[in-house]
Amino acid sequence: MSSTQPTLFRLPPAAQYQLDEEGRLRHFLTIEGLPAELLEEILSTAQSFHTASDQAARKVPLLRGKTIVNLFFEASTRTRTTFELAAKRLSADVLNLDMATAATTKGESLLDTLRNLEAMHCDMFVVRHHQSGAAHFIVRHVAEHISVINAGDGRHAHPTQAMLDMFTLRQHFSDFGAITVVIVGDILHSRVARSEIQALRTLGVGEIRVIAPRTLLPREATSLGVIPFKSMEEGLVGAQAVIMLRLQKERMHGSFVPGEAEYYQLYGLTRARVELLAEDGIVMHPGPVNRGVEIESAVVDGPRSVILKQVRNGIAVRMAILSMAMRRHAW
Amino acid sequence: MSSHERVDVGAVLAHLGDSVKSFLTTRGISLPVFVGIHTGGVWVAEALHAHCAVAEPLGMLDVSYHRDDVARTGVRPLKPVHMPASLDDRHILLIDDVLFTGRTTRAALNELFEYGRPASVSLAVLVERPGREIPVAPDLTGMRLELGPEDRVKLQGPDPMELVITRPNDSLLGEPAR
C-alpha cells in the first residue's frame, strides 16, 4: 500500500458503519456501540441455526447465489473453517483467499485486490488482519453492496468470537445478571478479551473480573468496567465461567512475562484452581490452546471444559451474523 | 371503506377434523405425522392433532428461512421447531391455516425434505382462497372463501380461534362475495 493511505489506527466510531438506517446489521466490526437488543437478536437467530449434536446439519437457502470471500491476512484454522462451514450451510459460494500467499505479496495493493473481488461480484468479505482497524478501512473503501465481517483485527476486536462465547454462556446460564465471568491472561494484547468484555457488559453480566500480570493488563482496565485481580486464588472464587486466553507470543515485543514456567505457576488454570469456581462453573478458551502453558491438559479435556462446544457453537453464531448482515434486496 | 368480518372457526375445524380422520382411514395410514406451519398452521394442527388423537408428537415448522422473499424481509429468529428424529418412510399431514399463493407450502415442502424422505405428504388447510402462484392444491379443506386479490384473511388465536376477513374495496364492490 502507498504511504498516503489513511492510518489504520485512528478508529472511527463503529456504530455509524455497522447499522443501517433501520438499526439492522450492515457490517459486523466490533461489539462496541451495538445495542443489547441486537446482540440478543444474534443469539436468538443463532439458536435457530443450532442443531443438537445428534442431529444432521441441515442447509438453508438463505444466501443462495451470494458469494462470500474469506480474506485472511493472518493465519487461522478454527475461525476460517467455521466461517466457511457457516457460509456453506447458508448455501453461499465461498472463496478462501490466503492473503499471505496471494497477489499482495506480488505488490498488488489491498485496494486493488478489493476492486478485483468487487469485479467478481462478491457480496461479503470476512476479514482477518494483523492491523487494528483493517476491517473498518475496508468498509470505507468497498462498494456499497458489500458487507464486511471482522474475523479479528490486530489487538482491536474479534466480535464473532465474543458472540459465540456469549452463546455458549447462555446455554449454561439463562440469567446473565446473576453470573460472574473471569477472563485470565493477556488482556493487553487480546482482541478477544476486548470484545468479550464489551459483550459481557452490554448483555448485563453481573460481575466481570480479569486476572493478569500487571504488564499484560491495560492501564484503563477499571474504566472498562472490570474488576482486576492479582491472583488466581482470589479471582476464580465462586465464578460461573472462566475464559482463558492464549499467551500470544507473536504479539509480544519485549518482556511482558518472566517466563513460561513462572507464568503457568502464577496464572495457569490447573485442576486444583478449577475447583475454586462455582459448582456449576465452566472453563472456556477461544483456542488455540497451549496445553501446559496457560491451562493444564487435564482441564482442557475435563468435565468443566466447554472448549469444543465453543467451536461447534461458532458455526451457528456465524451463520446468524452472516445472514443478518447480508444486504437485503430492495425490489 | 374497508370492511372487517369475523368468523368463528369451531365448526370449520370440526368438519376438517372429521375429513382428516376419514382421509387417513381411506388411505390406510395408521401412524401419521402431523406437521403445522407457524404461526396459524400450528394452532390448526394442535386442534386436529387432539381431534384425531395422533400418537406421534406434533411437528412444527417455521419456514421463514426457506421463503423466497427472505432476501427482502431480512432474517429473524425462528419460532420453536419440533420434528421427529426422522421423517423417512412416514406419512406426513402438512397443516396450514390459509392456502393463498402456495409459496408457504412450497417453502414447507423444501424444509420437510431436509428431515428425510417421507412416504407421502398430504396438505390440509383450514381456508382455501383463490390466488395460487404455484401449482399447489390441498387434499383437505375446511372451507373455501371466494376472495378478491386485494382481500385479506387472517387467522387469529389461539384461544379463541377466529378468521378476520378484510375487504378493502368493499364499498366499490357492493355485496361481499360469499
Interface residues (C-beta under 8 A of the other chain):
Chain A: R24 E41 S44 T45 Q47 S48 Q55 R58 K59 V60 P61 L62 A320 S323 M324 M326 R328 H329 A330 W331
Chain B: D62 Y65 H66 V70 A71 R72 T73 G74 V75 R76 P77 L78 V81 A85 N110 E114 Y115
